[in-house]
Amino acid sequence: MRDTKSYKWDAFRPKGGLEVQEILAVQKKIVPELVDVLEKRYNILRTIYFNQPIGRRVLASELSLGERIVRTEINFLKEQNLIEINTPGMSVTEEGIRVVEQLKDFMHEIKGLNDVEKFIKKSLGVKDVIIVPGDVESNPYVLKELGKAASNYVKDIIKDNSIIAITGGSTVKELVEAFPKINNVSNVLVLPARGGMGRKVESQANTLAAALAKKVNGNYKLLHIPENVSLEVLDGLLKEKQIKEVIDSIRKADILIYGIGNAIHMAGKRGASEEFIAELNRNGAVGEAYGCYFDKNSKVVSENTTIGIKINDAKKINTHIAVAAGKNKVEAIIAAEMNDSNAVIVTDEAAATKIVELMKAQN
């Protein structure tokens, strides 16, 4: 599992006697509502933090909670000096920020997510698994925590002369936005893993590569190439010196960062032809990652015709950071990551729980 230095368990660990998990097990028996109360207050604090200053009605709407419940919890949090209420709205105090960070790790422990991580790691045969508490489909702020968790992992493994290949996408964008500016590494190169000029400029691979490069005080190169070009055009572009240099650098990458999506959905987003989508359906494609389409047995059944990383290139990269969450992506995650011994999966609790269910059913 990952380096435990990123988890501050000394604050919760007793000096002698029972271990944390044993204490939590006793608490669950005596106070079974403990987890629900903790999660509710954690979600309220987290939502205020990401939206501050925020009014009570907006907060209630964001969390789909009644205003009376929110009012009661807000009064409690204010009494504990975790939030302050001013004319513009509510905001989290410095003490509240510390509690949010500690609660994030505590929720991870109290829900037994360490054991879930170990199970998925072993079942899928991957390098590591990081689970963020919550469900991204019902709480959009879980996506921000996902980005933060993934960025922390990348920050820990990045080193001098690292070459990072990164794809586009909204989930990968959260990683880049959460990444802090660092100055402890030098000569880092960040590249788009593939060509592609989608509609949303802010989540394109080129945009994210440039943004991440600035945060690591590094350099970047770009690939201004559309998706799904013909093979004739592709061959011509590959002869261009500038493009060839970028491709050569991608093949030397030691870190690959990417999202995972449903195969048919991703093909549609990329403007694939009806014939191509029909072929994916015939071949049983369920997952997509960095332009490769996988069936339920993790076999690559098709690849996009674009310039950039290919499956054989990806296999040679030391660390794959796969950032994907939501129950609707579970089959895609399993298909894309099964037996990828270089992969680190960063996902949410809801997806992880579903992965465990499916893997146990298969066995």
HUMO-V553550 format. One record per backbone hydrogen bond with DSSP energy under -1.0 kcal/mol. NH is the residue of the N-H (numbers start at 1). CO is the residue of the C=O. If there is no record, write none. Layout:
BEGIN
nh & co
NH & CO
NH & CO
END
This chain:
BEGIN
nh & co
6 & 3
7 & 4
9 & 7
12 & 9
13 & 9
23 & 19
24 & 20
25 & 21
26 & 22
27 & 23
28 & 24
29 & 25
30 & 26
31 & 27
34 & 31
37 & 33
38 & 34
39 & 35
40 & 36
41 & 37
42 & 38
43 & 39
44 & 40
45 & 41
46 & 42
47 & 43
48 & 44
49 & 45
50 & 46
51 & 47
52 & 48
54 & 90
59 & 55
60 & 56
61 & 57
62 & 58
63 & 59
65 & 60
70 & 66
71 & 67
72 & 68
73 & 69
74 & 70
75 & 71
76 & 72
77 & 73
78 & 74
79 & 75
80 & 76
81 & 78
82 & 77
84 & 91
86 & 89
90 & 54
91 & 84
93 & 82
97 & 93
98 & 94
99 & 95
100 & 96
101 & 97
102 & 98
103 & 99
104 & 100
105 & 101
106 & 102
107 & 103
108 & 104
109 & 105
110 & 106
111 & 107
112 & 109
113 & 108
116 & 112
117 & 113
118 & 114
119 & 115
120 & 116
121 & 117
122 & 118
123 & 119
124 & 120
125 & 121
126 & 121
127 & 343
128 & 343
130 & 345
132 & 347
138 & 135
139 & 135
142 & 139
145 & 141
146 & 142
147 & 143
148 & 144
149 & 145
150 & 146
151 & 147
152 & 148
153 & 149
154 & 150
155 & 151
156 & 152
157 & 153
158 & 154
161 & 186
162 & 159
164 & 189
165 & 255
166 & 191
167 & 257
169 & 203
173 & 169
174 & 170
175 & 171
176 & 172
177 & 173
178 & 174
179 & 175
182 & 215
189 & 162
190 & 219
191 & 164
193 & 166
195 & 307
196 & 225
201 & 199
203 & 200
204 & 201
208 & 204
209 & 205
210 & 206
211 & 207
212 & 208
213 & 209
214 & 210
215 & 211
216 & 212
218 & 213
219 & 188
221 & 190
225 & 223
229 & 305
234 & 230
235 & 231
236 & 232
237 & 233
238 & 234
240 & 237
244 & 240
245 & 241
246 & 242
247 & 243
248 & 244
249 & 245
250 & 246
251 & 247
252 & 249
253 & 250
254 & 163
255 & 163
256 & 319
257 & 165
258 & 321
261 & 288
263 & 286
266 & 262
267 & 263
268 & 264
269 & 265
270 & 266
271 & 268
272 & 267
277 & 273
278 & 274
279 & 275
280 & 276
281 & 277
282 & 278
283 & 279
284 & 281
285 & 280
286 & 294
287 & 294
288 & 261
289 & 292
292 & 289
293 & 302
294 & 287
295 & 299
298 & 295
301 & 293
302 & 293
304 & 291
306 & 304
309 & 193
314 & 310
315 & 311
316 & 313
317 & 314
319 & 254
320 & 342
321 & 256
322 & 344
323 & 258
324 & 346
329 & 326
330 & 327
333 & 329
334 & 330
335 & 331
336 & 332
337 & 333
338 & 334
339 & 124
340 & 337
341 & 339
343 & 340
344 & 320
345 & 128
346 & 322
347 & 130
349 & 132
350 & 134
352 & 348
353 & 349
354 & 350
355 & 351
356 & 352
357 & 353
358 & 354
359 & 355
360 & 356
361 & 357
362 & 358
363 & 359
END
